[in-house]
Amino acid sequence: MTTSAPSSDRVREIDRAVEELVRGEAAWAACDRAKRRELLERMRAATAARAEAWVRAAAAYKGLAEDGPLVGEEWITGPYPVLTGLGALAASIEALEESRSPVDGFSFGRAPGDRVTVRVLPHSVWDLLLLNGFSAEVWMPPGVTRRTVADRAGLALRRPAETAGVGVVLGAGNITSIPILDVLYELYANNRVVALKLNPVTDGLLAVFGEVLAPLIELGAVRILTGGADVGAHLVRHPKVAHVHMTGSAATHDAIVFGTGEEGAARKRAGTPLLDKPVTSELGGVSPTIVLPGGWSEADLRYQAEHVATQKLHNGGYNCVASQVVLVSSDWPQKDRFLAHLRAALADAPARPAYYPGSDDRVARALDAYEGAERVGAGRVLITGLDPAAPGPALTVESFSPVLAVLELPGDAREFLAAAVRTANEDLTGTLGANLIAHPGTIAVLGPALEEAIAELRYGTIALNAWTGVGYLTATAPWGAFPGHTVDDVQSGIGVVHNALLLDGPERTVVRGPFHPAPRALLHGRMTLSPKPPWFVTNRTAATTGRLLADFAAEPRWTALPRIFASALRG
């Protein structure tokens, strides 16, 4: 990683932090499961106490109005998943303390290819009520048995005294829960004490993160550092650092592992990394949304267009799993109406600043690369008319900006689905997440072929009639790329995070949601209670609902439900 060296003062600060963690490893090793659970409970209380300040700090650096609906994204992807993750991890530890497996009480099933599945959503009565109509399963690799899943769940917490040295977490700059959740996974799943280096974009959250992680900092198990690439480079190369975990892009990963410029490219070709220690990662890619043809009403077309616009524009498009290519059938009679609704949904979504560095340049490059690129709304770009034989960078380069492309493939539902799966697997860069949208009638017609197609997709999270972001928000679901990547072909990363059940070697998460929202679902004979989800960029009450959900996650109780339901229905 070629970069300038940090100042001598910063070097001393980094070295001191690592030395403190080396000593703190013994303190962490001495913490039994009960103590580790108690630390989680203290962090949960701190997160609840600092949630308001957390959201204000995130809204400030993203340029969001504190009284606007978009601030709901910060509640739902900031304090909320940390609160649910802390609670789920504590439950897994409690199971181990009682000589049970963390998966005891969870439903098991089967999936194509001799796969065992663990149903992680819904699991509690709260899930059934608050996420009615949504479900999530973790699929294990072919041949893994239910007994093996139960026996191995728990990971390093099965041997808490056997610690694994000092790890570095290079924090994300987009979704504010990522750095905290990554720290927790390193400590609880991998038994490593952690130096968290914040992305400079999130420096405004330093004080909040320090208070949330205070129990671990006081123990000596966590240190937080700020600074630029020079600090990160010195930290990851430190001889007393045993492991590095990062969130970002494949390009950033390669710069860290192999270095930059022609020298870095030569090291990558030769398979001789500059960084000689294990690296795990959660990276982005080109995420597809596969829209299966069917008989949709005008309301269906409008709603699902908003759904796809959300998959692109949530957090301004600065998500590793943001949809980048919409695959539609050129033979679908309703294709043009759907694309008209999609164009309108992109244009009408609330305007927001392009807060992430380099976004405007990436938008400009997309406009220059395609004749079929058009500006829609404030800063958004829609690319149509892609040539399947020469689609260009839209399929191979992560945009990390509000740029969305449409690729048309021929065929009816069955033919198109097969072609779309091949395209997603073979032509798109990355394997983090893939979305499918299908009318219930189409699902019925396809039958087992749809499940086989899901099994064929090589993605870490797959969502049917939902956004893969729901998988991120599900604490008990693993989050990461499809397994099998290596440092010299990293794609969307190596390893998983979240995974509060501490499953050993999961393959993927499969999320399902309702095609029709409530109350319209009732008109189609579906008993789904979920209205338009609060993560939709068009949800009018997202800020209120997000705040209420975070408050509920801190203290689940029956009396809080009426206000949540009322706010959600108004959205």
N, C-alpha and C positions, 0 to 999 in steps of 0.2 A: 504494500500500500504506500505509494509515493506521496508524501505530504510533508509540510514543514514540521520541524520538531517543536513541541510545546516549550514554553518558557521554563526556566529552572524552578520557579515557584510552583508552576503547575505540575512539573515532574515530581517535586517533593510531595505535593498534595495527593497525586495518584499513588505514589509508592507508599505513603502513609496509610491510605485507605486499604490497599492490598495487604499490607502488614497487619492491620487491625483485623481484617477478615481471616487471615491465616490463624491468628489467635482466636478469633470468634468461632472458627470451625469446631474447636473443642467444646465450646459452650453449646453449640448446636447439637453436637453428638451426644451431649449429656442430657438433652431434652428428650424425655420419653414422649409417648404418643399423647398422654393426657396434657402435658405441658404444651405441646405443639397445638393441640386443639384449643387450649386456653388462649394462646397467642392469636389464633384465628378469631376467636370471639372478641378479643380486645380490638383487633383491627376492624372488625365489623362495626363495633360501636364508634370507632374513630371515623370510619367512612360515612356512617349516618350523620355524625356530628358535623362533618366537613363537606357534605354533599352540595350544599348551596354554594359555598365558596369554590368548590371544584367546578361546578357548572358555569359560574360567573367567569372564572379564569379561562375556561375553554372557549366560551362565547367571545371573550375579549380578543383572544389571538385569532379566532376565526372570523371576526368582524360581524357577529350576529347580534341583532337587537335582543336585549334581555327579555323584552315583553313579546317577542315574535314567536310564531309556532315552531320555527326551525330549531329553537333552543331545546325542544323536546328530544332532538337527536342526541344532544349532549347528556341529558338525563339517562336516556335509554342505552347509550353506548359508553357512558362514563361510570358513575356510581352504581347503576343498576346491575350490570354483569359482575362487578366486583363484589357487591353484596350477595348476590346469588351464588357466586363462585366460592366465597368464604363459607357460606352455609353448607354447600354441597361437600366441600372438602372436609369440614368438621364432621358431617354425617359419615363420610367414609372412614375417618379416623375412629369415630365411635364404634363403627362396626368391627374394625380390627381390634379395638380394645376388648370387645366382647367375644373375640375369637370367631367372628363371622366374616364373610367376604363382603366387600363393598357392594357387590351386585346382588346379594341376597335380598329378595323382595322385588327384584326387577323381573319383568317378563322377557322370556327368551322366545325366539322364533327361528324360521329358516328363510333363506334367500337363495336365488339361483346360484349354481356352482358350488354346491355343498358348503354353504356359508351359514354359520350361526349368527343370529342377530340379538342385540340387547335393546329392548325398547326403553329409551331414556326420557321420552316425552310423549304423552303425559305420564307422570309418576305419582303425583300427589293430587289431592282434591283441589288444591289451588291451581295446579296446571289445567285440570279439567275445566275449571271455571274461567280463568283468565286467558287461556290460550285454546279455548274450545274450537275444535276443528283442525288444530295443528298437531302433528306428531313427529317424532324423530326416532330413528333406529341407528344403532352403531352396527355396522357389518364387520365381522371379523374375517380374516383371510380364509380361503378355502381349506377345509380339513381341520380347522381348529375346533375342538369340542367344547361343549358347555362346561364340562368339568374343568378343562384347562383354563377357560376364561375366569371361572370362579376362583380357582386355586392361585392364579397369578395376579389377580386384581389387587392393587395396593402398592405395587412397584417398590420403591425404596422404603416406604413406610413399613414394609414387612421386616426391615432390618434397620431401624432408625439410627443405631449407633455407628453404622458403616458409612461414614460420610465420603464425599467424592471431591473434595478440594474446593478451590475458588472458581466460580464461574462469572463471566461477564455477560450482562444483558445490554445490548444496544437498543435503546427504546425507540418505539415508533413515534412519528410526529403527527399522525392523523387521528386515530381513534384513541381516546385518552385512557381507556381501561387497559390497553395492551401492555404498557410497561408494568403495571401492578400485577396483572395476571401472569405475565411471563416470569416475574420474580417469584411468585408463589409456586409456579410449576417447577422451577429450578430447585427451590428449597424442598418442597414436599414430595415431588415425584422423583427427583434425581439426587436429593440429599447434598446439594451444593450450596454453600454460602455465596452471596451475590454482590457484585459491584454493578449497580445500575447506572449506565451513562445515558442521560436524557438526550433526546434529539433537541437541538437548539430551538426548534419551533415551539416546543412545549416548556421552555424554561419558566414561563409564568405559572406553571403548576408545581414548581419545586417545593414551595412551602406546604401545599396541600399534600403532596406525595410524602413529604417528610413526616407529616402528622399521621397519615394513614399507616405508614410503615414503621412508625415510632417503636412499637413493641419489638420488632426485629432489629431495628437500628440499636436500640438500647442493649439488646442481647449481644450485639457484635456480629450478627449474621447478615446484615445488609449495610451497604454504603451507597450514597447517591452522589454522582459526579455530573458536572455540566461542562460544556465546552464544545469545540468543533471537532473536525476530523483529526486534528493533531492529537487531541486528548484521547479520542477513540483508538487511534493507531498505537499510541504508547501503551494504552491499557491492554489491548488484546495481545500485544507482543510480550507483555510482562512475563518473566520466567516463572512466576509463582501463580499465574493464571492457568487453570487446567482445561477450560472449556469456554466456548463463545456461543451465545445465541443471539441472533439478530432478526429484526423485522425490517423489510424494505423491498428493494428491487433486486433482480438477478444481477444487474450491472453493479450495484453497490456491493453485493456479495462477492462478486469476482474481484472487485477492486481490493476488498479486505483480504481475501484468501490468496490471490495471485499477484496483486499489485496492478498498477495502471499502465496505460500506454503499450507500446510494442513489447516491452520487457514482460509486462503482465500477460499479454496475449501469448507470448512464447512459453511462459511458464505453464499456462493453461494447456497449450498444445502438448507440452512435454509431460504433463501430469506431475509437476514439481511445485506444489504450493509454497508460497512465501510464508504462510501461517501454518506452523507445524503442530497444530493441536486440533482436536475435534471441534466441528462447527455444526450446529443445528440452525434451522432458519424457517421463517414463515415469509414467503415472498409472493409477489403478485403474479400477473400473467394476463392473458387475453381470455376473459371469462365469457362463455356463450350463454345466450338465452334462446332456447329452441322452442318456437311457437308452432304447435301442431295444428294442422288445418282441421276445421270442424264447422258445425252449424251454430254460430254465435249470434246472440241478439245484439242490438245496438248498444244496450247497456253493458253487455259483456265486453264488446270491443273497446268501449270507453274506459271501463274499469281496468282491464288488463293492459291497456296502453299506459295508464297511470302506474300500474304495477311495474312495467318495464322501465318507465321513466324514473321510478324510485330506485330500481336496481342500478341505474346509471348515475343519478344525481344525488343520492343520499350522500351527505357529507361533502357535497360539491363535486362528486366524482372521484374524490381522493380516498378510495378504498381499494385494498388489494384484491377484493372480490367484486369490484364494480363490474357490471355487465359492459362488455365492449362490442360484441357482435351479436346481432339478432338474426337468427336463422329462420327464414320463412319459406313456405312452399310457393313457387311461382305459379303453381296450378290451383292455388286456393282462391275460390271466387271472391272471398272477402278480404283478400290481401290488401288491395288498395284502400279499402275503408279502414282497415286496421292501421296501416301506415299513416293515413291522414290523422287518425286519432293520436297516434304516437307523436307525430310532428307537433300537434297542438298541445299534447301533454308536456313535451319538452319545452315548448315556448312559454306555456302558462305557469310552469312551476315557479315558486318564489325565487326572485333574484337574490344572489348572494356574492360576496367578494371572492375572488380567486386567491385564497390565502396561501395555498401551498406553493413553495418556490418552484419556478420554472413552468408553471401551468400555462401562462400566456404563450410562451414559446412553443409548447407542445401543441396547443390549439392552432397556432399559426402554421406549424409544420403539417398538420392534418389538412388544413385548407389548401396548402400548396401542393400536397401530394395527390389530391383527387379532384377531377373535374366535377364529380357528383357531390362534392362537399358543400353544404350550405349552412349559414348561420341561422339558428332558430332560437329566439329569445335572447336573454342576456348572457352572452359568452358561450352558448352551447353550439355544438356542431353536429349535424346529421349527415352521414355519408350514405348515399344510395347508388345503385347502378354498379356495384362491384362486379368485376369479371371473375367468376369462380376459377378460371384458369390462371389468372394473374391478379390476385386480390391485393397484393402489396402489403405495406406495414400494418394495416388495420388488423391483420390476423397474426402478426408475428411480433409486434412491439407494443408493450403495455403503454397505454396513453396516459394513465393517471391524471385525467383531466375530463371535463364534460364533453367528451367526443364519443359518439355512438355510431356504429356502422351497421348496415343491413346487407345480408348476403342471401340471395334467393337460390334455392335448389328445387329441382322438379320433383313431382310425384304426389300421389295421394298420401294419406296419413302414414300408412305402413312403409311405402317406398321412401317417402321423405324422412321419416324417422331413422331408417337405416343409413341414408346418406348423411343426415345431420350428425349422427353418432360417429361415422367415419371421419367427417370433417373436423369435428371437435377433438377427436383423438389424434388425428394425423397432421392436421394443418394449423392448429392453434397452439401458440406458445403457452406453456403453463398448465398446471393440473390442480389449482386450488378449489375452484367451484364452478358448477354448471347448473343452469336453471332450465326446467321444462315447464311449459304451460299447455294444458290440454283440457278441453271440455269433458265433463263426465261421460257424455255420449261417446266421445272418441276413445276415452279410457276403456269403456265397455267393449267397443269394437276391437280394439287392439288386444285386449285380454292379456295373456301371459307374455306376449311380445313386448309390452311396455316394460315389464319387470326385467326381461332379458336385456333390453336396451339399457336400463339403468345399471345392470350388472356389467355391461360392456364398457360404459363410460369410465374412463380412467381419471377420476377427479376425487379429491379428498372430501368434498361435501357436494351432494346433489340434491336439488330441491325441486319437487313437483308441485306446481301451483302455489309455490312459496318462493321467497328469496333465500339464497344460501346464507345471508346474514342472520337468519333465524338460527342456523346452526352455530354461528359465532355466539349468539346470545344464550344458548342452551349450555349451562355450566357443566352438565354431565356428558356432553358430547365432545369428542376430540375435535381439534381444529388444526388443519395443516394440509399439505399437499398429498396427493396420492403417493403411497410408499414406493421406494425403489430408486429415487434419484441419488446422484453422487455429486461431490463437490465440483467435478469437471463438467457436469451436465445437470445443473441444480434445478432448472425449471422453476417450480413454485416452492422449493425448499425441501428440507430434510427433517423428519421428526414431527411431533405434534405438541400442542399445548392445550390448556384448559383441562379437558379430560378428568373431571373431578372424581370419577369412579376409579381413576388410576388403572385403566385397562392396559394390558400389555400387548402392544403391537396391533392396534386396530387398523382396519383397512380404510374405512370411509364412514361418513355419516349420511343418512338419507332422510331428508325432511319432506313432509307432505303438508299441504294446506288446502283450504277450501277454494274452489274455483269461483263460487258466488259468495259475497259477503252477506252477513245479516243486515237487515231483515229480508233481503231479496232471496236469500237461500231458501227461505221457507216456501216461496212460490215455486221452487223447483223440487220440493219434497225433501229438502235437506234440513236437518235439525241443528245446523251450525249456528252458534250464538255469536261468533266473532264478527264484528263490523269491520269497516276499513281499518287496517292495523295502524297503530300510532307511529310506526316508522315510515309510513307513506309520506312523501314530500308534499302531498296535497292534503294531509290531515290537518284540519283547522284547530283542533284542540290538542295537538301533539305535546305542547309544552306542559299543559295541565296534566294530561294523562301520564306523561313521562315522569313528572314529579311525584304523582301519586303512586306509580308503580315502584319507584325507588324507595319511597317511604314504606310501602308494603313489604318490599324485599328486606328492609331492615327489621321489620316487626310484623310478620304475617298475622292477620286477625280478621275475623268475620266482619267486624264493624266498619272496616275500611272499604269493603267491596262495593257498596252502593254508589259511593262517589266515583270510584274507578269506572264502573259500568256506565254511569250517567255521562261522564266525560267522554268515554270511548264512543258511545252512541252519537254524541254531538259532533264527532270528528268527521 
